Amino acid sequence: MSSFSISQWPYCLRRCSYCNFNKYIPRENNSHVMTDCLQRETETLLQLSQISSITSVFFGGGTPSLAHPSTIAAILETVSRQVKLPASAEVTLEVNPTPMGMSKLEDFCRAGVNRLSIGVQSLQDNDLGVLGRDHTSHQALEVIEEAQRLCPGRVSVDVMFGRPRQSVESWEKELSDLLRVCDDHVSLYQLTLERGTQLFKQVQQGEVTVPAEDVMAEMYQCARRTLQQNGFLQYEVSNFARNNAVSHHNMSYWRGKQYIGVGPGAHGRFVPLGDGGVVREARTQTLEPDVWIHEVQQRGHGTRRKIQLCHLQLLEEVLVMGMRMTQGINHNHWALFSPQMNLQEVFGTTSDVHQLLQKGYLILDDRGLRCSWDGLVLLDSMLPALLLELETQIQQRPQRNHSHIPRKRLPLF
């Protein structure tokens, strides 16, 4: 059985104006302590899980490129001591495109990283300043070039739209400029105003304006068309690839596979040993790095919360994550989690979902359930109807069928 691991590096040198992620400005150099604790928690959680093979590792943050390459090597070594980590495993590192980040890229690759995800966000220096980023567009282009030299065909760039004062025309030109220099993977993100951030406050006070919702929607559609014209296939709401350079790590999320979350604020989904070893748990690690370090030193892990997922909760996650993919959810995949109720029985009989099917936003056929090209844009507004129908159908099943759900058939991959 296979799964994958994610390691969370919580530190940044500064906080971007739009960001509400779990990140901290380090007060002191505690990289040795952090490395030891990441190794120990990795070891503890892998031993607790029923996972025997890791298919991908993702170092996220925060700014994991601030870590020393020896930290990355140590974590990968710990993984390979506990479970099978094949040479083909995808090992991704998020990189901040600064001179400091670029100076360590080669050492990161020597440590075992074979895929790089670069947080470009914008090629407009004024916008980078508004966003609080600590790099310039020129530095980002230099990092992209160096990354492609080290990991050809395995470099992703993150770019953000809906930025202050951005227009559809300027966005289309910027994206076209980026596609002339980027590799084979692009992740698009709409700027979201998160309460408590500096940018949220600036917009609330009228100091900064962001595009209207309809303009943002046009920016997204414009990006989809531009990427398609440049040979990129959209395989998920926010992700595009050419030459089949998809993120296998993220595909594992969307396909409902197990994953282990390591580090402050990390999330995980796996089936722990004990209690029959058949019920998947949702786990969240302690947010604050100092508290997390203390907990790992005391008991081997910093799990703050764990919740056993019931059958309905598991199906809800399979639905929400699977529908993000352009391929959607095929019948065989759904049957792994719901052997007693197929997609047609759950979603093919009610008026609300039927209307979405009639309008062409959803497709339910012999391949499975998925969004159409136009429907993918409306996924967030369609999910409540799909989730309500799922809950209704599950609750309407005779109780005797609930008691006979073959729990041991729930996938452990």
N, C-alpha and C positions, 0 to 999 in steps of 0.2 A: 504494500500500500504506500501511496506517496502523498505528500503534502508540501507545504512550504513555510518558510519562516520570514518574519519581518522584524527588523531591529530599528528601534526609535532612538535617534540621537537628539536630545532636547534643546541643545544650545545654539544660539545665534549671536553674532556680534552686535546686531541691532534689530529692532522690531520694525517690520514694514508697516506702513500706515494703514493697510487694509487687513492685516493678519490677526486672527484670533486663535491661531493654533496653540497647542501646548508647547511653548518655547520660552527659554530663559536666557538672560545675559549672564554668562559665567562670572562669578566673583573671584574665582581663583582657578588655577590649573589643577583640576582633579582628574585628569585623563586616565591616570593609572587606576584610581579607585573605580571610575566609571567602567573602564575596560574589564576589571575583575568582576564587577557586579553584572555586567552584560553577559559575560561568560557563565557566571554561576546561574543566573536566571535562565539562560538558554539551556543549560544542562538540566536544571530542575524540571522545566516545563516539557522538554523532550522526553525525559524519563517518565513524567506523569502521563503523557499522551500515549496513544497506540500507534504513533507514526513511526514508520520504519525507513522512509525515504523522503528526502527533500528535493523538490523539483525546481524551486527558485528561492532566492534570498533577495530581499529588498532593504536597503539601508536608506531610511527616510528621516525626516526631522520636522522642525529644527533645520540645522545645516550640517548634515553628516560629513560634508567635505571639510569641516573644521576638525574632525577627528584625525588622529594620527593613522597613517596606513597600517601600522602595526596593530592597531585596535581592530581594523577590518580583518586582518589576517588571523588574529587570535580568535575572533568570533567564528570565522569559517572553520578554523581548526577544531573548535569545540563542537560545532555541528557535525563535522565529519567523524569525530570520535564517537558520537552518540548514535548516529544514524547514517544511512547511505547518502552521500552527496556526490552524485555522478559528475564526471568532467563536463557533461553537457548541460548541467544546471545553469540557469540564467541567474547571474548575480549583478544586481543593479545598484548603483549609487547615485543619489541626487547630488547635483553639483551647483554651487553658487558661482556664476561666471565672473569671478574676480581674479586678479593676478595670483593671489594666494591659492585660490582653488585650482587654477591651471598648473601651478608649480608642483602640485602633488598628484596630478592625474596619472603620470607614468608609474609612480609608486603604488597608487591604488590598484592599477591593473596588475602589477607584480604581486600584490597581496591577494588577488583572486577575482577582482571585479572584471566583468566582461561586457557590461552594458552601462551606459552613462545617460542620465536624465538631467538636462540642463535647464535651470530656471531662468530663461531669457526674459519672459513676460512682455517686453517691449523693445523695439529698436529705436524708440524716440527718447532722447536723453531728458527732455523736459518731463515726459511722462514718468520715466524712471525716478526722477527727483520727487514728483508728487506721490508716487507709490512708496517712497522711502527706501528704494533699492540702493545697494552700495556698489553697483557696477555701472559702467557706461555701455552704450551700444557697441562701440569699437571693441571693448574688452569681451563682450559676449560673442562677437564674431570670431575673435581670436581663440576663445575657448572651444567654440563649435569646430573650428578647423583642427585644433589639436586633438579634440576628442575623436573626430573622424579618422585621424591618423592612427590613433591607438585602438579604436574599436570600430572599424569600418562596417557600416551596415547595422550597427547596434547603438546608435545615438539618437536619443529623443530630445525634442525641445518643447518646453512649456511656453505658451504665449497667451496673453490675456486680452479680452476685448470688453467693451463697455467702460473704458477708462474715461476719466474727466476730459471733457471738451473733444472727445474723439468723434469723428464722423464716419459714415459708411465708406466714403471715398478714400479717406486717409487710411482706414483700416484695410481696405482692399489692396492699396499700394504697398502698405507695410508688410502684409502677408505675402504678397508676390515677391517682394525683396527678400524676405526670409526664406522662401521656398527655393530661391536660387542658390542658397548656401547651406541649407540644412541637409540632414541625412534622410533616413527613410521612415521616421516616426515623428508625428506632431500631436501634442495634446493641447486642446483649446479649452480655456476656462473663461466664463463670464465673471466679471468683477462683481462680487457680492458685498454689499455694505453690511458689515457685521457690527451689531451694537457693542459699544465699548471701545471700538478702534478709533484712532485719530481721524481717519478719513470719514467715518460715520459722523463724527462730531463736526467736521468741516462742512459736510453736506447739509447737516441739520441747521447749521448757523448761516448757511448761504454763502460761505466762502468759496465753495467748489460746487460745480454742477456736473452731473453724470447724464449720459444719454437716456432718453425715455425708453420705456419697455418695448414699444414697437420698433424703435431704432435698433435696440439690442437684438431683437428677433431678426431684423433684416441683416445685421452684422453676422449673426450665426449662419443664416442661409447663404449669405455671400461667401463666407469662409468654406462652407460645405461645397459650393460650386467650384470655387477657386482650387481647393485641394483636389477635387475630383478631376478637374481639367489638367492638373499636374501629376496625375497618375496615382494619387493616394485613394485608397479605399477606406471608407468609414466603417469601422467594425464595432464601434460603441459610441454612445452619445457624445463623448468628448475626445475620442481617440481615432487617429487616422494613420494608416501605414501603407507603404508600397513595398514591393518585393517580399511580401509576407513577413515584414519586420514587426509583428505584433508584440505587445508586452505579455509574455506568458504568465508572469506574476499576476497581473491584473485580470487576465482571463480566468485564472484560478478563483479569484474572488467572485467574478460574475457567474461562474459555473457552480458555485456553492461548495467548493472544496474546503477542506479544513486548512486552517492556518494558525500559526503560533505567533502571538504578539509579544515582543521582548523589548523592555525599556520603559521609561516613564511615559504614561499616558497611552501606551500601545493597547490595541484590541486584538482579541483572538477568538477563534471558533474551533473547538476540537472536542473529541470524545475522550475524557480522562479514564484512566483505569479505576476499577471499583464500581460498585452498584450495577454490576452486570456488564459495564463497559459498552453501553449502547446509546446513551443519551448525550447529545451534543451540548456543550456548554458555551455560553457567551461570556468571555472574560475581559475585564478591563484592569489595566495596571495603574498603580498610584501615579497621580499626575506630577507632584512636586519632586524634582530630582533628589533633593536632600533626604526627604522622607522615604522615597523609593529606595535609595541607597541603604538607609538604615534597615528597612524591612528585608531587603535581599541579604544583607549581612546577618540578620537575625534568623531568618527562616528559609533562605534560599530563593525566594521570589517576592515580588511586590504586587501580587494580585489583590486589588482593592475590592473588586466585586465579581461574582460569578453567578450566572443564572442558567438553570437548566431549561433548554428550549423545548417546549411542547411541540406536538406534531404540527399544529396550526402555525406557530411562530416560525418553525423551520420552513414550512411551505411559503410563508409570507416573504422570508428572506430569499428563497429560491426564485420567487416571482419577481420581486423588486429588482434583484440583481440581474436576473436573466433577461428581463425585458430591456435592460440598458444596451444589450448587444443587438446589432442589426440582424443577426441570425435568430435572435429570440431564444425560445425554449423548445427544443424538439421533444417528440413524444417519449422517446426512450429515456431521455434525461429526466423528464418529469416523473416517469414511472419508477425511477430509482428512489424518489422521495415519497411518491404517492401511488403505490401499487394498486390501491383499491378504487381510485377515482382518476380517470384520465382527463386530459385537457378539455375535450369536447364535453364531457359530463359536467365539469366545473364551470366553464366559460361559454359554452355554446347554446345555452337554453334561455337566457334571460334578456329582457328588453333593453336594459341599459347597455350591456356589452354588445348586444345585437345591433344597436344603433351605431356604435363605434365601428363595428364590422361593415355595416351597410354604407357608412360614409367613407370607408376605405382607409381609416386611420389604423385599424387593426386587421391582421390577417390570421385566420385560423383554418389550416388546411392539413394535408397529409404530412407536411413537414413539421408542423407544430404551431405555436402561437408567437407572433412577432408584430412589431410596428412596421407600417409602411414608411416610405421616405418622408411623407408629410406628417405621419403620425408620430415619428420619433421626436419631432419638435414639441409635440403636445403630451409627451409621456407623463410628465409630472401631474398634469390635469386629468389624465386617464387612470392613473394608478389608484385613486380612491375608489372608483367604481369596480376595478378589478379586485382590489383587496376586500371590499365589502362582499362581492359575489363569492370569493373564496371562503370567507368566514361563514357566510350563510349556508353554502353547500356543505361545508365540513360539519356545521352544527346540526344540519338537517339529517345527516346520516344516522341510521339507527345506532343506539348506544352500544349494542352488541358488536357492531362493526368497529367502533372505536377501541373496544377492549381487545380486538383481535388484530390491531395494526401490527404487522410483523416488524417490530422495532429493530431486530437484528439485521434486517435487510437494509436499514438506512445506511447510505454509503459512508464508508470510513476512509475513502481516498483523500 
